[in-house]
Amino acid sequence: MDIINKISENPKMWDIFTKKEEYNPLFSDRYERFPYYLSQHRNVMEPLVSRYLIENGYEPEYPDGKKFAVCLTHDIDVLRTSIKNCASKSLTSALKGDFKNAMQYSFHILKKKQHPYWNFKEIMELEGRFGAKSSFYFLALKPDERDYNYSLEEVADEIRYISEKGWEVGLHGGHESYNNLEDLIQKKKMLETILGKEVVGYRNHYLRFKTPDTWELLSKAGFKYDTTYGYTDCAGFRNGMCHPFKPFNLNTGKEIEIVEIPLVVMDCTLLRDYMRLDFKKAWELTKQLIDRVEQCRGVITILWHNTYMQEENLELYEKILKYCQEKDAWVTSGQEIFNNIWKNNLQ
Ligand SMILES: [Zn+2]
């Protein structure tokens, strides 16, 4: 099915899908993002456009007859934390009676070089136990760039290991990349030199994104898919889609040569900075979103940072993996989802 044609037959769906409201907005937040609180389209917990497509005969297919897919992803922002930070976390865990974590943090202090966030192998082992794979998006920052915490050279072995095992390594663009073609090209090259092969997947740091310009830049830089498109301040379906799609540029009247696998759930949106849900509420919402994507035979993209793999945050992540396994979802990397779209001619 030509999904762009189908959606354009329905003006209400077309407006939600293209996100006309995000072109030249009156206001954006301090990271130049279009926030959910500014959107006219309030029903963000329903994948309205995807539901419309399914009701009109859209039939996505996944390997082994799976009903729906999970695009599992990690942004690697921070690998190092200070000894002071470790000590404070160790003490907090001990006070809460969580001696396993307290010991772990103390252990990191003693070993100095080892850090709790240097946990790629642990994440992969955990996912492997649930029959899942995922994508790791690495920053390619220089020491003078904002939020620099590690260099690609020092994680070169890990990057190659991740890729050899069949997980994906993609680029996590820096603060300004979403708006700068040269920067995108340069960072993609830096990562490809370390990885030894083409980088196809992308997500911008802080989910910074300008509709539709960032898609155009990513396409020009040679990325095959992006998975930035979700709100930072609220979980859900930013343009009503829970299927990967080619974005449509209202300024040029053309499709953009890139696939968007929209982001639906980010750990810090649920828990810490924005929605401020407790464990129970965060789980209830995530479960509902997974169920809705299953009903639409869609793809739910989940972002869990490597810094959210401790204590309750880890417990929640494991709960998500277990639930998706029980539902027999195809839980995999963005790259695999992208490959599947072409195999099944879904665009
Ligand atoms: Zn980031």
Boltz pocket constraint, residues with backbone or C-beta under 6 A from the ligand:
constraints:
  - pocket:
      binder: B
      contacts: [[A, 75], [A, 76], [A, 77], [A, 172], [A, 173], [A, 204], [A, 205], [A, 206]]
      max_distance: 6.0
